[in-house]
Amino acid sequence: RLAGQQQEINNLIQKKIAVDEENARLKDEFSNLNQKFKDKSRELKDTEECAQKKEEQNRLVIKNLEEENKGLNTCCADLLNDLEKLRKQEAQWKTEKSGNDARIK
């Protein structure tokens, strides 16, 4: 009977050793996975910060381009007005020249 109990104790010790080894392996695996999770979380946070910075830069670029476009539109309008004035002046000069040419003849 004592030998049977000793055998049972030895079996339980072997099971405990196996469970302890599995537990240690799972703890290592958990630790590795936890570290990977922390690394990925940090990477995600960095990526999100980078994306926010790029988005802000893009907003600034768009704002600057819109302001530049507004200035260019104003400049174009001014140039078109000047062109129209010059065309009217040219037409007036042609009329005057035609009149002068007629008087000269």
GROMACS elastic network, one bead per residue, 0.5 to 0.9 nm:
[ bonds ]
;  ai    aj funct       b0    kb
    1     4     6  0.50909   500
    1     5     6  0.63314   500
    1     6     6  0.86196   500
    2     5     6  0.50849   500
    2     6     6  0.60654   500
    2     7     6  0.85101   500
    3     7     6  0.60565   500
    3     8     6  0.85219   500
    4     7     6  0.50131   500
    4     8     6  0.61508   500
    4     9     6  0.85750   500
    5     9     6  0.60865   500
    5    10     6  0.85253   500
    6    10     6  0.61148   500
    6    11     6  0.85722   500
    7    11     6  0.61383   500
    7    12     6  0.85694   500
    8    11     6  0.50192   500
    8    12     6  0.61325   500
    8    13     6  0.85305   500
    9    12     6  0.50471   500
    9    13     6  0.60753   500
    9    14     6  0.85735   500
   10    13     6  0.50021   500
   10    14     6  0.61640   500
   10    15     6  0.86138   500
   11    14     6  0.50427   500
   11    15     6  0.61897   500
   11    16     6  0.85565   500
   12    16     6  0.60314   500
   12    17     6  0.85298   500
   13    17     6  0.61094   500
   13    18     6  0.85581   500
   14    17     6  0.50903   500
   14    18     6  0.61870   500
   14    19     6  0.85768   500
   15    18     6  0.50217   500
   15    19     6  0.60283   500
   15    20     6  0.84425   500
   16    20     6  0.59322   500
   16    21     6  0.84557   500
   17    20     6  0.50150   500
   17    21     6  0.60942   500
   17    22     6  0.85523   500
   18    21     6  0.51034   500
   18    22     6  0.61372   500
   18    23     6  0.84415   500
   19    22     6  0.50125   500
   19    23     6  0.58943   500
   19    24     6  0.84934   500
   20    24     6  0.60780   500
   20    25     6  0.85369   500
   21    24     6  0.50682   500
   21    25     6  0.61432   500
   21    26     6  0.85592   500
   22    25     6  0.50017   500
   22    26     6  0.60491   500
   22    27     6  0.84816   500
   23    26     6  0.50822   500
   23    27     6  0.60699   500
   23    28     6  0.86151   500
   24    27     6  0.50215   500
   24    28     6  0.62121   500
   24    29     6  0.85805   500
   25    28     6  0.51357   500
   25    29     6  0.61543   500
   25    30     6  0.85259   500
   26    30     6  0.59186   500
   26    31     6  0.83837   500
   27    31     6  0.59910   500
   27    32     6  0.85256   500
   28    32     6  0.61223   500
   28    33     6  0.85257   500
   29    32     6  0.50866   500
   29    33     6  0.60728   500
   29    34     6  0.84042   500
   30    33     6  0.50367   500
   30    34     6  0.58726   500
   30    35     6  0.84595   500
   31    34     6  0.50188   500
   31    35     6  0.61355   500
   31    36     6  0.86011   500
   32    35     6  0.51186   500
   32    36     6  0.62055   500
   32    37     6  0.85632   500
   33    37     6  0.60524   500
   33    38     6  0.85958   500
   34    38     6  0.62138   500
   34    39     6  0.85869   500
   35    38     6  0.50406   500
   35    39     6  0.61065   500
   35    40     6  0.85318   500
   36    40     6  0.60204   500
   36    41     6  0.83934   500
   37    40     6  0.50991   500
   37    41     6  0.59592   500
   37    42     6  0.85047   500
   38    42     6  0.61102   500
   38    43     6  0.84921   500
   39    42     6  0.51281   500
   39    43     6  0.60873   500
   39    44     6  0.85478   500
   40    44     6  0.59577   500
   40    45     6  0.84548   500
   41    44     6  0.50355   500
   41    45     6  0.61285   500
   41    46     6  0.85595   500
   42    45     6  0.50509   500
   42    46     6  0.60988   500
   42    47     6  0.84916   500
   43    46     6  0.50742   500
   43    47     6  0.60420   500
   43    48     6  0.85277   500
   44    47     6  0.50001   500
   44    48     6  0.60507   500
   44    49     6  0.85353   500
   45    48     6  0.50722   500
   45    49     6  0.61338   500
   45    50     6  0.85290   500
   46    49     6  0.50835   500
   46    50     6  0.60774   500
   46    51     6  0.85161   500
   47    50     6  0.50146   500
   47    51     6  0.60444   500
   47    52     6  0.85597   500
   48    52     6  0.61302   500
   48    53     6  0.85996   500
   49    52     6  0.50697   500
   49    53     6  0.62012   500
   49    54     6  0.86107   500
   50    53     6  0.50834   500
   50    54     6  0.61419   500
   50    55     6  0.84920   500
   51    54     6  0.50489   500
   51    55     6  0.59946   500
   51    56     6  0.85434   500
   52    56     6  0.61220   500
   52    57     6  0.85328   500
   53    56     6  0.50876   500
   53    57     6  0.61124   500
   53    58     6  0.85176   500
   54    58     6  0.60200   500
   54    59     6  0.85281   500
   55    58     6  0.50038   500
   55    59     6  0.61646   500
   55    60     6  0.86528   500
   56    59     6  0.50012   500
   56    60     6  0.62370   500
   56    61     6  0.85926   500
   57    60     6  0.50765   500
   57    61     6  0.61171   500
   57    62     6  0.85473   500
   58    62     6  0.60232   500
   58    63     6  0.84410   500
   59    62     6  0.50786   500
   59    63     6  0.60421   500
   59    64     6  0.85371   500
   60    64     6  0.60597   500
   60    65     6  0.84598   500
   61    64     6  0.51080   500
   61    65     6  0.60332   500
   61    66     6  0.84942   500
   62    65     6  0.50308   500
   62    66     6  0.60178   500
   62    67     6  0.85426   500
   63    66     6  0.50961   500
   63    67     6  0.62060   500
   63    68     6  0.85544   500
   64    67     6  0.50860   500
   64    68     6  0.60503   500
   64    69     6  0.84347   500
   65    69     6  0.58871   500
   65    70     6  0.84300   500
   66    70     6  0.60861   500
   66    71     6  0.85989   500
   67    70     6  0.50263   500
   67    71     6  0.62807   500
   67    72     6  0.86253   500
   68    71     6  0.50429   500
   68    72     6  0.61261   500
   68    73     6  0.85483   500
   69    73     6  0.60068   500
   69    74     6  0.85226   500
   70    73     6  0.50749   500
   70    74     6  0.62623   500
   70    75     6  0.86120   500
   71    74     6  0.51086   500
   71    75     6  0.61567   500
   71    76     6  0.86087   500
   72    76     6  0.60151   500
   72    77     6  0.84866   500
   73    76     6  0.50162   500
   73    77     6  0.61256   500
   73    78     6  0.85706   500
   74    77     6  0.50893   500
   74    78     6  0.61967   500
   74    79     6  0.86075   500
   75    78     6  0.50588   500
   75    79     6  0.61269   500
   75    80     6  0.85824   500
   76    80     6  0.60598   500
   76    81     6  0.85371   500
   77    80     6  0.50788   500
   77    81     6  0.62074   500
   77    82     6  0.86097   500
   78    81     6  0.50797   500
   78    82     6  0.61687   500
   78    83     6  0.85549   500
   79    83     6  0.60108   500
   79    84     6  0.85318   500
   80    84     6  0.61208   500
   80    85     6  0.85900   500
   81    84     6  0.50873   500
   81    85     6  0.62215   500
   81    86     6  0.85991   500
   82    85     6  0.50655   500
   82    86     6  0.61194   500
   82    87     6  0.85950   500
   83    86     6  0.50223   500
   83    87     6  0.61174   500
   83    88     6  0.86109   500
   84    87     6  0.50762   500
   84    88     6  0.62360   500
   84    89     6  0.85453   500
   85    88     6  0.51331   500
   85    89     6  0.60951   500
   85    90     6  0.85073   500
   86    90     6  0.59412   500
   86    91     6  0.84947   500
   87    91     6  0.60990   500
   87    92     6  0.85111   500
   88    91     6  0.50508   500
   88    92     6  0.61437   500
   88    93     6  0.85824   500
   89    93     6  0.60965   500
   89    94     6  0.85348   500
   90    93     6  0.50362   500
   90    94     6  0.60725   500
   90    95     6  0.85314   500
   91    94     6  0.50607   500
   91    95     6  0.61847   500
   91    96     6  0.86046   500
   92    95     6  0.50639   500
   92    96     6  0.61627   500
   92    97     6  0.85093   500
   93    97     6  0.58773   500
   93    98     6  0.83355   500
   94    98     6  0.59138   500
   94    99     6  0.84103   500
   95    98     6  0.50627   500
   95    99     6  0.61470   500
   95   100     6  0.85297   500
   96    99     6  0.50024   500
   96   100     6  0.60235   500
   96   101     6  0.84382   500
   97   101     6  0.58581   500
   97   102     6  0.83565   500
   98   101     6  0.50126   500
   98   102     6  0.60791   500
   98   103     6  0.86069   500
   99   102     6  0.50715   500
   99   103     6  0.62461   500
   99   104     6  0.86086   500
  100   103     6  0.50311   500
  100   104     6  0.60663   500
  100   105     6  0.86460   500
  101   104     6  0.50016   500
  101   105     6  0.62643   500
  102   105     6  0.52334   500
